[in-house]
Amino acid sequence: MSYLWNTFLYNPLINALAFLISVVPGGDIGLAVILLTILVKLILFPLSQHQIRNQAAMVILAPELEKIKKRGVSKEEQARLTFELYKKHKTNPFSGCLAIIPTIFVLIALYQVFIEGINFDSVALYSFITRPENTNMVFLGLIDISKKSLILAFMASISQYFQAHFMPQPALSTNVDPDSFQASFSKSMYTNMKYGFPVLIFILLATSLSGAVALYFITSNIFAIGQQIYVNKTEKKVLNEEVKELAAHK
């Protein structure tokens, strides 16, 4: 398993990082980390875009799903109508989960590249990749990313908060009691994602992890924020129009 992991994930990423360090001005590893993170996010864009669109769709379609439940038809008929609704809006709640699995694997490997320290002496570079002659750990001549950085930790924490802020909040069924365990659990999960996780990220980066890892978090979060805003302005608008059209024909 470790052979497959290294061959198809870790080694390609560490080689890509070595190439980027050799071409960025001054061998600035911080710039190379940012570029590599963006490159990976662009490659994974179709998968993550599909997952984000499904999240938005499930929130927008929640009222229509409620109408199906309130019709009082059999469970088989509810399943059929629900399937037709998903099909009409080209949405599948399970496909979003499946699409994110390869994304998680790649991002874990990318995180491994940064957390293990950027040292090319212990890795086998491809024959067409030249070992960087000049490596500079001082990002933009200001921050040593080989060490912990409170500034970068704070920026990573703030970016994590805004990423959660722009995510669609899960919609609860109107049949669910607001004081029930399900409602409380859903609200608690959303609150922890929005407030608790950024605090955890800050503590880890400020006390244990290097500035390179913080740069990875910052870049990844900013990219995700932009992607979510794009969905909110385009895909979400289309879905809303489709739902209005559907309601008008009933």
RONURO-829501 format. One record per residue (C-alpha): residue in three letters; residue number from 1; x, y, z. Coordinates in Angstrom, 3 decimals. Each point is the difference from the previous one (the first is absolute). Layout:
<sites>
<site residu="Ala" num="NUM" u="X" v="Y" w="Z"/>
...
</sites>
This chain:
<sites>
<site residu="Met" num="1" u="0.000" v="0.000" w="0.000"/>
<site residu="Ser" num="2" u="2.826" v="2.408" w="0.868"/>
<site residu="Tyr" num="3" u="1.594" v="-0.733" w="-3.386"/>
<site residu="Leu" num="4" u="-3.191" v="1.013" w="-1.829"/>
<site residu="Trp" num="5" u="-0.375" v="3.077" w="2.195"/>
<site residu="Asn" num="6" u="3.557" v="1.155" w="-0.704"/>
<site residu="Thr" num="7" u="-0.083" v="-0.896" w="-3.698"/>
<site residu="Phe" num="8" u="-3.273" v="1.669" w="-0.934"/>
<site residu="Leu" num="9" u="-0.343" v="2.782" w="2.578"/>
<site residu="Tyr" num="10" u="2.977" v="0.972" w="2.154"/>
<site residu="Asn" num="11" u="2.807" v="-0.320" w="-2.583"/>
<site residu="Pro" num="12" u="-1.773" v="1.977" w="-2.757"/>
<site residu="Leu" num="13" u="-0.729" v="2.819" w="2.462"/>
<site residu="Ile" num="14" u="3.524" v="0.194" w="1.448"/>
<site residu="Asn" num="15" u="1.446" v="-0.012" w="-3.538"/>
<site residu="Ala" num="16" u="-2.409" v="2.750" w="-1.054"/>
<site residu="Leu" num="17" u="1.110" v="2.024" w="3.015"/>
<site residu="Ala" num="18" u="3.670" v="-0.496" w="-0.900"/>
<site residu="Phe" num="19" u="-0.702" v="1.239" w="-3.544"/>
<site residu="Leu" num="20" u="-1.900" v="3.059" w="1.230"/>
<site residu="Ile" num="21" u="2.749" v="0.938" w="2.462"/>
<site residu="Ser" num="22" u="2.524" v="-0.104" w="-2.834"/>
<site residu="Val" num="23" u="-2.024" v="2.442" w="-2.142"/>
<site residu="Val" num="24" u="-1.419" v="2.510" w="2.511"/>
<site residu="Pro" num="25" u="2.067" v="3.142" w="0.687"/>
<site residu="Gly" num="26" u="2.707" v="-0.541" w="2.597"/>
<site residu="Gly" num="27" u="-1.067" v="-3.588" w="0.641"/>
<site residu="Asp" num="28" u="-2.711" v="1.319" w="2.330"/>
<site residu="Ile" num="29" u="-1.524" v="-3.164" w="1.455"/>
<site residu="Gly" num="30" u="-2.998" v="1.999" w="1.272"/>
<site residu="Leu" num="31" u="-0.902" v="1.033" w="-3.548"/>
<site residu="Ala" num="32" u="0.502" v="-3.588" w="-1.182"/>
<site residu="Val" num="33" u="-2.340" v="-1.272" w="2.743"/>
<site residu="Ile" num="34" u="-2.689" v="2.471" w="-1.098"/>
<site residu="Leu" num="35" u="0.378" v="-0.923" w="-3.682"/>
<site residu="Leu" num="36" u="-0.071" v="-3.738" w="0.716"/>
<site residu="Thr" num="37" u="-3.124" v="0.348" w="2.153"/>
<site residu="Ile" num="38" u="-1.746" v="2.010" w="-2.732"/>
<site residu="Leu" num="39" u="1.071" v="-2.510" w="-2.655"/>
<site residu="Val" num="40" u="-1.416" v="-2.915" w="1.993"/>
<site residu="Lys" num="41" u="-3.230" v="1.883" w="0.719"/>
<site residu="Leu" num="42" u="-0.403" v="0.758" w="-3.721"/>
<site residu="Ile" num="43" u="0.489" v="-3.670" w="-0.896"/>
<site residu="Leu" num="44" u="-2.601" v="-0.978" w="2.592"/>
<site residu="Phe" num="45" u="-2.323" v="2.860" w="-0.950"/>
<site residu="Pro" num="46" u="-2.571" v="-2.099" w="-1.945"/>
<site residu="Leu" num="47" u="-0.381" v="-2.445" w="2.907"/>
<site residu="Ser" num="48" u="-0.202" v="2.627" w="2.723"/>
<site residu="Gln" num="49" u="-2.316" v="2.143" w="-2.146"/>
<site residu="His" num="50" u="-2.371" v="-2.941" w="-0.350"/>
<site residu="Gln" num="51" u="0.025" v="-0.552" w="3.761"/>
<site residu="Ile" num="52" u="-0.610" v="3.693" w="0.784"/>
<site residu="Arg" num="53" u="-2.823" v="0.183" w="-2.540"/>
<site residu="Asn" num="54" u="-1.668" v="-3.006" w="1.610"/>
<site residu="Gln" num="55" u="0.220" v="1.656" w="3.420"/>
<site residu="Ala" num="56" u="-1.671" v="3.133" w="-1.333"/>
<site residu="Ala" num="57" u="-2.591" v="-2.029" w="-1.866"/>
<site residu="Met" num="58" u="-1.032" v="-1.977" w="3.079"/>
<site residu="Val" num="59" u="-0.621" v="3.233" w="1.914"/>
<site residu="Ile" num="60" u="-1.971" v="1.594" w="-2.837"/>
<site residu="Leu" num="61" u="-2.062" v="-3.114" w="-0.732"/>
<site residu="Ala" num="62" u="-0.869" v="-0.584" w="3.666"/>
<site residu="Pro" num="63" u="-3.446" v="1.740" w="-0.288"/>
<site residu="Glu" num="64" u="-0.901" v="-2.133" w="-3.033"/>
<site residu="Leu" num="65" u="1.029" v="-3.156" w="1.867"/>
<site residu="Glu" num="66" u="-2.234" v="1.092" w="2.882"/>
<site residu="Lys" num="67" u="-2.961" v="0.371" w="-2.376"/>
<site residu="Ile" num="68" u="0.531" v="-3.568" w="-1.198"/>
<site residu="Lys" num="69" u="-0.021" v="-1.290" w="3.586"/>
<site residu="Lys" num="70" u="-3.199" v="1.909" w="0.818"/>
<site residu="Arg" num="71" u="-1.955" v="-1.515" w="-2.901"/>
<site residu="Gly" num="72" u="-0.713" v="-3.053" w="2.117"/>
<site residu="Val" num="73" u="0.925" v="-2.434" w="-2.753"/>
<site residu="Ser" num="74" u="1.694" v="-3.327" w="0.578"/>
<site residu="Lys" num="75" u="3.729" v="-0.269" w="0.649"/>
<site residu="Glu" num="76" u="0.472" v="-1.509" w="-3.454"/>
<site residu="Glu" num="77" u="-1.759" v="2.981" w="-1.596"/>
<site residu="Gln" num="78" u="2.052" v="2.423" w="2.125"/>
<site residu="Ala" num="79" u="3.189" v="-1.704" w="-1.185"/>
<site residu="Arg" num="80" u="-1.131" v="0.232" w="-3.635"/>
<site residu="Leu" num="81" u="-0.914" v="3.693" w="0.259"/>
<site residu="Thr" num="82" u="3.240" v="0.771" w="1.838"/>
<site residu="Phe" num="83" u="2.016" v="-1.791" w="-2.675"/>
<site residu="Glu" num="84" u="-1.809" v="1.959" w="-2.724"/>
<site residu="Leu" num="85" u="0.734" v="3.268" w="1.820"/>
<site residu="Tyr" num="86" u="3.703" v="-0.829" w="0.257"/>
<site residu="Lys" num="87" u="0.080" v="-1.096" w="-3.630"/>
<site residu="Lys" num="88" u="-1.704" v="3.175" w="-1.217"/>
<site residu="His" num="89" u="2.557" v="2.176" w="1.786"/>
<site residu="Lys" num="90" u="2.928" v="-2.303" w="-0.834"/>
<site residu="Thr" num="91" u="0.702" v="-0.518" w="3.687"/>
<site residu="Asn" num="92" u="0.934" v="-3.075" w="1.999"/>
<site residu="Pro" num="93" u="0.729" v="0.312" w="3.739"/>
<site residu="Phe" num="94" u="2.213" v="-3.102" w="-0.074"/>
<site residu="Ser" num="95" u="2.110" v="0.951" w="-3.018"/>
<site residu="Gly" num="96" u="1.299" v="3.034" w="1.855"/>
<site residu="Cys" num="97" u="1.316" v="-2.263" w="2.771"/>
<site residu="Leu" num="98" u="1.648" v="-2.340" w="-2.500"/>
<site residu="Ala" num="99" u="1.565" v="2.898" w="-1.904"/>
<site residu="Ile" num="100" u="1.721" v="1.359" w="3.091"/>
<site residu="Ile" num="101" u="1.808" v="-3.276" w="0.852"/>
<site residu="Pro" num="102" u="2.840" v="0.363" w="-2.573"/>
<site residu="Thr" num="103" u="0.208" v="3.684" w="0.921"/>
<site residu="Ile" num="104" u="0.631" v="-0.907" w="3.637"/>
<site residu="Phe" num="105" u="2.739" v="-2.494" w="-0.916"/>
<site residu="Val" num="106" u="1.862" v="2.526" w="-2.140"/>
<site residu="Leu" num="107" u="-0.282" v="2.754" w="2.601"/>
<site residu="Ile" num="108" u="1.284" v="-2.347" w="2.734"/>
<site residu="Ala" num="109" u="3.011" v="-0.827" w="-2.183"/>
<site residu="Leu" num="110" u="0.575" v="3.704" w="-0.653"/>
<site residu="Tyr" num="111" u="-0.206" v="0.670" w="3.731"/>
<site residu="Gln" num="112" u="2.519" v="-2.817" w="0.563"/>
<site residu="Val" num="113" u="2.434" v="1.675" w="-2.388"/>
<site residu="Phe" num="114" u="-0.010" v="3.178" w="2.099"/>
<site residu="Ile" num="115" u="-0.219" v="-1.490" w="3.502"/>
<site residu="Glu" num="116" u="2.955" v="-2.376" w="-0.463"/>
<site residu="Gly" num="117" u="2.294" v="2.869" w="-0.813"/>
<site residu="Ile" num="118" u="1.220" v="1.050" w="-3.409"/>
<site residu="Asn" num="119" u="3.192" v="-1.997" w="-0.427"/>
<site residu="Phe" num="120" u="0.894" v="-1.432" w="-3.384"/>
<site residu="Asp" num="121" u="3.022" v="-1.961" w="1.213"/>
<site residu="Ser" num="122" u="-2.148" v="-2.893" w="1.220"/>
<site residu="Val" num="123" u="-2.322" v="-0.307" w="-3.012"/>
<site residu="Ala" num="124" u="0.549" v="-1.446" w="-3.465"/>
<site residu="Leu" num="125" u="-0.667" v="2.702" w="-2.556"/>
<site residu="Tyr" num="126" u="-1.022" v="-0.906" w="-3.522"/>
<site residu="Ser" num="127" u="2.786" v="-0.054" w="-2.584"/>
<site residu="Phe" num="128" u="-1.378" v="3.108" w="-1.704"/>
<site residu="Ile" num="129" u="-0.276" v="1.996" w="3.248"/>
<site residu="Thr" num="130" u="3.086" v="1.902" w="1.133"/>
<site residu="Arg" num="131" u="0.684" v="0.244" w="3.712"/>
<site residu="Pro" num="132" u="-0.443" v="3.681" w="0.937"/>
<site residu="Glu" num="133" u="3.391" v="1.669" w="0.449"/>
<site residu="Asn" num="134" u="-1.379" v="2.977" w="1.888"/>
<site residu="Thr" num="135" u="-2.689" v="-0.419" w="2.648"/>
<site residu="Asn" num="136" u="-1.218" v="2.936" w="2.041"/>
<site residu="Met" num="137" u="-2.256" v="-0.650" w="3.006"/>
<site residu="Val" num="138" u="-0.579" v="3.706" w="0.677"/>
<site residu="Phe" num="139" u="-3.304" v="0.739" w="-1.712"/>
<site residu="Leu" num="140" u="0.202" v="3.295" w="-1.925"/>
<site residu="Gly" num="141" u="3.024" v="0.862" w="2.115"/>
<site residu="Leu" num="142" u="-2.267" v="0.473" w="3.039"/>
<site residu="Ile" num="143" u="-1.077" v="-3.275" w="1.679"/>
<site residu="Asp" num="144" u="2.072" v="-3.135" w="0.625"/>
<site residu="Ile" num="145" u="-2.478" v="-2.746" w="-0.940"/>
<site residu="Ser" num="146" u="2.251" v="-2.749" w="1.331"/>
<site residu="Lys" num="147" u="-1.063" v="1.124" w="3.486"/>
<site residu="Lys" num="148" u="-3.328" v="0.654" w="1.704"/>
<site residu="Ser" num="149" u="-1.572" v="3.347" w="-0.904"/>
<site residu="Leu" num="150" u="-2.701" v="1.692" w="2.071"/>
<site residu="Ile" num="151" u="-0.825" v="2.357" w="-2.881"/>
<site residu="Leu" num="152" u="-0.552" v="-2.822" w="-2.491"/>
<site residu="Ala" num="153" u="-1.838" v="-2.069" w="2.633"/>
<site residu="Phe" num="154" u="-2.397" v="2.897" w="0.585"/>
<site residu="Met" num="155" u="-0.535" v="0.509" w="-3.745"/>
<site residu="Ala" num="156" u="-0.670" v="-3.723" w="-0.447"/>
<site residu="Ser" num="157" u="-2.530" v="0.095" w="2.845"/>
<site residu="Ile" num="158" u="-1.810" v="3.030" w="-1.483"/>
<site residu="Ser" num="159" u="-0.091" v="-1.564" w="-3.471"/>
<site residu="Gln" num="160" u="-1.388" v="-3.217" w="1.505"/>
<site residu="Tyr" num="161" u="-2.782" v="1.989" w="1.674"/>
<site residu="Phe" num="162" u="-1.032" v="1.689" w="-3.246"/>
<site residu="Gln" num="163" u="0.085" v="-3.297" w="-1.881"/>
<site residu="Ala" num="164" u="-2.540" v="-1.406" w="2.480"/>
<site residu="His" num="165" u="-1.962" v="3.269" w="-0.110"/>
<site residu="Phe" num="166" u="-0.620" v="-0.281" w="-3.750"/>
<site residu="Met" num="167" u="-0.983" v="-3.667" w="0.156"/>
<site residu="Pro" num="168" u="-3.773" v="-0.575" w="-0.199"/>
<site residu="Gln" num="169" u="-1.515" v="-0.775" w="3.383"/>
<site residu="Pro" num="170" u="-1.768" v="-3.386" w="-0.014"/>
<site residu="Ala" num="171" u="-3.768" v="0.381" w="-0.292"/>
<site residu="Leu" num="172" u="-2.103" v="-1.826" w="2.580"/>
<site residu="Ser" num="173" u="-3.335" v="-1.551" w="-0.788"/>
<site residu="Thr" num="174" u="-2.964" v="2.003" w="1.256"/>
<site residu="Asn" num="175" u="-1.161" v="-3.208" w="1.699"/>
<site residu="Val" num="176" u="3.063" v="0.046" w="2.219"/>
<site residu="Asp" num="177" u="-0.468" v="1.543" w="3.424"/>
<site residu="Pro" num="178" u="2.458" v="2.929" w="0.392"/>
<site residu="Asp" num="179" u="0.763" v="-1.280" w="3.495"/>
<site residu="Ser" num="180" u="0.541" v="-3.602" w="-1.085"/>
<site residu="Phe" num="181" u="3.334" v="-1.824" w="0.102"/>
<site residu="Gln" num="182" u="0.201" v="0.034" w="-3.823"/>
<site residu="Ala" num="183" u="-0.463" v="3.772" w="-0.165"/>
<site residu="Ser" num="184" u="2.398" v="0.606" w="2.883"/>
<site residu="Phe" num="185" u="2.622" v="-2.300" w="-1.524"/>
<site residu="Ser" num="186" u="-0.244" v="1.668" w="-3.427"/>
<site residu="Lys" num="187" u="0.284" v="3.463" w="1.534"/>
<site residu="Ser" num="188" u="2.912" v="-1.110" w="2.182"/>
<site residu="Met" num="189" u="1.882" v="-1.458" w="-2.975"/>
<site residu="Tyr" num="190" u="-0.438" v="3.186" w="-2.010"/>
<site residu="Thr" num="191" u="1.093" v="2.154" w="2.958"/>
<site residu="Asn" num="192" u="3.080" v="-2.134" w="0.596"/>
<site residu="Met" num="193" u="0.946" v="0.184" w="-3.679"/>
<site residu="Lys" num="194" u="-0.394" v="3.772" w="-0.012"/>
<site residu="Tyr" num="195" u="1.556" v="0.879" w="3.361"/>
<site residu="Gly" num="196" u="1.623" v="-3.044" w="1.590"/>
<site residu="Phe" num="197" u="2.030" v="-1.255" w="-2.954"/>
<site residu="Pro" num="198" u="1.688" v="3.385" w="-0.689"/>
<site residu="Val" num="199" u="1.056" v="0.156" w="3.651"/>
<site residu="Leu" num="200" u="1.396" v="-3.535" w="-0.219"/>
<site residu="Ile" num="201" u="1.874" v="0.868" w="-3.186"/>
<site residu="Phe" num="202" u="1.541" v="3.064" w="1.692"/>
<site residu="Ile" num="203" u="1.129" v="-2.008" w="3.039"/>
<site residu="Leu" num="204" u="1.582" v="-2.752" w="-2.125"/>
<site residu="Leu" num="205" u="1.791" v="2.410" w="-2.339"/>
<site residu="Ala" num="206" u="1.129" v="2.333" w="2.774"/>
<site residu="Thr" num="207" u="1.396" v="-2.765" w="2.225"/>
<site residu="Ser" num="208" u="0.948" v="-2.992" w="-2.142"/>
<site residu="Leu" num="209" u="0.042" v="0.482" w="-3.771"/>
<site residu="Ser" num="210" u="2.230" v="2.003" w="-2.306"/>
<site residu="Gly" num="211" u="-0.834" v="3.126" w="-1.964"/>
<site residu="Ala" num="212" u="0.064" v="-2.082" w="-3.203"/>
<site residu="Val" num="213" u="-3.021" v="-1.952" w="1.235"/>
<site residu="Ala" num="214" u="-1.701" v="3.284" w="0.941"/>
<site residu="Leu" num="215" u="0.582" v="1.326" w="-3.533"/>
<site residu="Tyr" num="216" u="-1.588" v="-3.153" w="-1.364"/>
<site residu="Phe" num="217" u="-3.090" v="0.536" w="2.192"/>
<site residu="Ile" num="218" u="-0.262" v="3.687" w="-0.933"/>
<site residu="Thr" num="219" u="0.288" v="-0.633" w="-3.734"/>
<site residu="Ser" num="220" u="-2.359" v="-2.977" w="0.066"/>
<site residu="Asn" num="221" u="-2.617" v="1.894" w="2.019"/>
<site residu="Ile" num="222" u="0.126" v="3.129" w="-2.182"/>
<site residu="Phe" num="223" u="-0.415" v="-2.165" w="-3.107"/>
<site residu="Ala" num="224" u="-2.950" v="-1.803" w="1.625"/>
<site residu="Ile" num="225" u="-1.602" v="3.330" w="0.983"/>
<site residu="Gly" num="226" u="0.241" v="1.244" w="-3.580"/>
<site residu="Gln" num="227" u="-1.464" v="-3.263" w="-1.276"/>
<site residu="Gln" num="228" u="-2.907" v="0.198" w="2.449"/>
<site residu="Ile" num="229" u="-0.732" v="3.621" w="-0.958"/>
<site residu="Tyr" num="230" u="0.029" v="-1.056" w="-3.651"/>
<site residu="Val" num="231" u="-2.561" v="-2.728" w="0.752"/>
<site residu="Asn" num="232" u="-2.167" v="2.454" w="1.938"/>
<site residu="Lys" num="233" u="-0.065" v="2.430" w="-2.937"/>
<site residu="Thr" num="234" u="-0.398" v="-2.469" w="-2.855"/>
<site residu="Glu" num="235" u="-1.081" v="-3.540" w="0.802"/>
<site residu="Lys" num="236" u="-2.171" v="1.032" w="2.931"/>
<site residu="Lys" num="237" u="-1.762" v="2.637" w="-2.127"/>
<site residu="Val" num="238" u="-0.757" v="-2.594" w="-2.684"/>
<site residu="Leu" num="239" u="-1.364" v="-2.432" w="2.596"/>
<site residu="Asn" num="240" u="-2.232" v="2.684" w="1.506"/>
<site residu="Glu" num="241" u="-1.436" v="0.808" w="-3.421"/>
<site residu="Glu" num="242" u="-0.648" v="-3.691" w="-0.650"/>
<site residu="Val" num="243" u="-1.827" v="-0.361" w="3.322"/>
<site residu="Lys" num="244" u="-2.144" v="3.091" w="-0.726"/>
<site residu="Glu" num="245" u="-0.870" v="-1.382" w="-3.428"/>
<site residu="Leu" num="246" u="-0.885" v="-3.348" w="1.550"/>
<site residu="Ala" num="247" u="-2.270" v="1.640" w="2.568"/>
<site residu="Ala" num="248" u="-1.712" v="2.111" w="-2.682"/>
<site residu="His" num="249" u="-1.050" v="-3.107" w="-1.930"/>
<site residu="Lys" num="250" u="-1.702" v="-1.588" w="2.994"/>
</sites>
